[in-house]
Structures are given as C-alpha cells and as structure tokens.
Amino acid sequence: METALRLFRERGYEATTMRAIAAEAGVSVGNAYYYFASKEILVQAYYDRAQAEHEAACEKLLATEHRFAARLEGVLREWVRVSEPYHEFAVKFFKHAAEPSNPLNPFSAESSPSRDASIGIYRRVVEGSSDRMDAELRAELPELLWLMSMGVVLFWVHDDSEGCRRTYRFIELTVPLVDRLVGLSHLPGLRGVARDFIAGVHELRE
C-alpha cells in the first residue's frame, strides 16, 4: 500500500498499474492481486488505515473533554494533523474521488465501511457532549457533522498554506457557528426550525 501511494503521487493514479506497484514492492503480480484485487481496493485500504489513525488520535480528547464545541474542533483538527502526510497524494487523487460514479467517492457503496466508521466518531462527539440540544437534532447530528467534515476535506485538498494553516483557521471559524446553532436548537422558539430542517434532511436522504 505504501508503494502504491508513492507511485500514485509520482505517476498519477491512472498511469499507475498493479503490475508497476507489484514490481516496485518486490512481489509477484499474482501475489499482489491475491491481497488487493484492484487499485481501488488499495485505496480503500488506505481509507481504512487513515480512519483507524484518526480514531486513535481522538481517543484522549473524547475521553476527557465534554464540551460539544471542543470535542468537534478537536476531532476535526486531529483529522487534518494525521492526514497531513498524505496531502500531496490527496491533491492529485481528488479528481477521481470526486467523480459521482467512482467507487472511491466517499458517498459510494464501496466506501460505506470507512464512511460509517467516520460517522461513528461524530456520533461519539455528540453522545459524549454535556451540552443541551434538541433530542431529534441530536439523533441526526452525527451524519450532519460528517457532511460538515467533507467540507473541511474539500478545503484542505485546495489548501496550499504552510502546515495547512488555513484549514485549521477554517475549523476555528466554523465550529463556533455550528456550536451556536446546535445550542439554540432546544429553545422553544427555534425548535420548529430544527424540526423543519430535520424533515428536509430526511427528504433529501430518500
């Protein structure tokens, strides 16, 4: 997988063949195909490993911090930190993952294991929060936060600032807004707005 990621960076995803990956890794083509049936499976393996690294990086934060905003900001910042070594690869690979029909699209059926695991992190963010929020919104919030994280990913892919400084700033600016909206959701005057929003989410999901 490390060899594949390097070749994807150097030659591009389309130009890199399984035969080239096997040769660079010092294994037979048959052996490579035995463990990874295609290039797509190799990238899915990268998704799974990156997801596991992100989960491990968030453990201490989620075990000790109970404020919603701090939990959300910390999880997003940790994603940027653990993903930084793969930034060059992500920039070149993004055009493939962004294609709606590509199995490597984060919304595809093939990506559902890593997507579900990522939503699981945001479920922990919500469930471990001590902040008050509308009960129905709380149930929907993990997936909505994951969608928000996809916006962070898109910003990060296009961020050429040193150390992804602008992405960290983007997180700092957006999390307080989300926190404020979530915090207001339980108030009687805004509960109806929250219900309308949730109904719209359900409709679009169908």
C-alpha positions in Angstrom: 0.0 0.0 0.0 2.9 2.4 0.8 4.4 1.6 -2.6 1.0 2.3 -4.3 0.6 5.6 -2.6 4.1 6.7 -3.6 3.5 5.7 -7.2 0.2 7.4 -7.3 1.9 10.6 -6.2 4.8 10.3 -8.6 3.0 8.9 -11.7 -0.7 9.7 -11.1 -3.4 7.3 -10.3 -4.5 6.5 -13.9 -0.9 5.8 -15.1 0.0 3.5 -12.2 -0.8 -0.1 -12.9 -1.0 -3.1 -10.5 2.0 -4.6 -12.3 4.1 -1.5 -11.6 3.1 -1.5 -8.0 4.0 -5.2 -7.6 7.3 -4.6 -9.3 8.2 -1.7 -7.1 7.1 -3.6 -4.0 9.2 -6.6 -4.9 6.3 -9.1 -5.1 4.8 -11.0 -8.0 1.7 -9.6 -9.8 -0.2 -12.7 -8.7 0.7 -12.2 -5.1 -0.3 -8.5 -5.3 -3.7 -9.4 -6.7 -4.2 -12.1 -4.1 -4.2 -9.4 -1.3 -5.5 -6.5 -3.3 -7.9 -7.3 -6.2 -7.5 -3.8 -7.8 -6.1 -0.3 -7.3 -9.4 0.7 -5.9 -9.1 -1.9 -3.1 -5.6 -0.5 -2.3 -7.1 3.0 -1.9 -9.9 1.6 0.2 -7.2 0.0 2.4 -5.7 3.5 2.7 -9.1 4.9 3.7 -9.4 2.2 6.4 -5.9 2.9 7.8 -6.3 6.7 7.8 -9.7 6.2 9.6 -8.0 4.0 12.3 -5.3 6.6 12.8 -7.9 9.3 13.2 -9.8 7.3 15.8 -6.7 6.6 17.8 -5.7 10.2 17.7 -9.1 11.3 19.1 -9.3 8.8 22.0 -7.8 11.1 24.7 -9.9 14.1 23.7 -13.1 12.2 23.6 -12.4 10.5 26.9 -11.7 13.8 28.8 -13.5 16.7 27.1 -17.3 17.0 27.4 -18.0 20.4 25.7 -19.5 19.9 22.3 -17.5 22.7 20.5 -14.2 21.5 22.0 -14.9 17.9 21.0 -15.9 18.8 17.5 -13.0 21.2 16.9 -10.5 18.7 18.4 -11.7 15.8 16.2 -11.5 18.0 13.0 -8.1 19.3 13.9 -6.8 15.7 14.6 -8.1 14.7 11.2 -6.0 17.4 9.5 -3.0 16.5 11.6 -3.0 12.8 10.8 -3.8 13.4 7.2 -1.0 15.9 6.5 1.5 13.2 5.3 -1.0 12.2 2.6 -1.8 15.8 1.4 0.2 15.6 -1.8 -1.5 12.3 -2.7 -4.9 13.7 -1.9 -4.4 16.7 -4.1 -3.6 14.6 -7.1 -6.2 11.9 -6.3 -9.1 14.2 -5.6 -10.4 14.4 -9.2 -11.0 10.6 -9.1 -12.7 10.5 -5.7 -14.9 13.4 -6.7 -16.5 11.6 -9.6 -20.0 10.5 -8.6 -19.7 7.1 -10.2 -16.3 6.3 -8.9 -16.3 3.6 -6.2 -13.7 5.6 -4.3 -16.1 8.5 -3.9 -16.7 8.9 -0.1 -20.5 8.7 -0.8 -20.3 5.4 -2.8 -21.5 2.0 -1.5 -17.9 0.7 -1.7 -16.8 3.4 0.7 -19.5 2.7 3.2 -17.3 0.9 5.8 -14.9 3.9 6.2 -17.8 6.3 5.9 -19.8 4.6 8.7 -16.6 4.5 10.8 -16.1 8.2 10.3 -19.8 9.0 11.2 -19.2 6.8 14.3 -16.5 9.3 15.5 -19.0 12.2 15.2 -21.6 10.0 17.0 -19.2 9.9 19.9 -18.7 13.6 19.7 -22.4 14.1 20.1 -23.1 11.3 22.6 -20.3 12.4 24.9 -21.3 16.0 24.9 -22.8 17.6 28.0 -24.3 20.5 26.1 -28.1 20.8 25.8 -29.5 20.3 22.3 -32.8 19.3 20.6 -33.3 15.5 21.0 -34.3 14.9 17.4 -31.3 17.0 16.1 -29.0 15.1 18.4 -30.0 11.9 16.6 -29.3 13.4 13.2 -26.2 15.3 14.1 -23.5 12.7 13.7 -24.2 12.4 9.9 -24.6 16.1 9.6 -21.2 16.6 11.2 -19.7 14.1 8.9 -21.1 16.1 5.9 -19.5 19.2 7.5 -16.2 17.3 7.7 -16.4 16.6 4.0 -16.4 20.4 3.5 -13.3 20.6 5.6 -11.7 17.9 3.5 -12.5 19.8 0.3 -11.0 23.0 1.8 -7.9 21.0 2.9 -7.4 19.5 -0.5 -7.1 23.0 -2.0 -5.1 24.5 0.9 -1.5 25.2 -0.1 -0.7 27.2 3.0 2.3 26.0 5.2 1.2 23.3 7.5 -2.4 23.6 6.3 -2.7 26.7 8.4 -5.7 28.0 6.5 -7.6 24.7 7.1 -7.0 25.0 10.9 -8.3 28.5 10.7 -11.3 27.4 8.7 -12.2 25.0 11.5 -11.7 27.7 14.2 -14.2 29.9 12.3 -16.9 27.3 11.5 -17.1 25.3 14.7 -18.4 28.2 16.9 -21.2 28.8 14.3 -22.2 25.1 14.4 -22.0 25.1 18.2 -24.2 28.2 18.4 -26.9 26.7 16.2 -26.9 23.4 18.0 -27.0 25.2 21.4 -30.1 27.2 20.3 -31.9 24.1 18.9 -33.6 23.2 22.2 -35.2 26.6 22.7 -39.0 26.7 22.1 -38.8 29.4 19.5 -36.3 27.6 17.4 -37.4 24.0 17.9 -39.8 24.3 15.0 -37.0 25.4 12.7 -34.9 22.4 13.8 -37.8 20.1 13.0 -38.2 21.6 9.5 -34.5 21.2 8.9 -34.6 17.6 10.0 -37.6 16.9 7.8 -35.7 18.4 4.8 -32.7 16.1 5.6 -35.0 13.1 5.6 -36.5 14.1 2.3 -33.1 14.6 0.6 -31.8 11.3 2.0 -34.6 9.4 0.3 
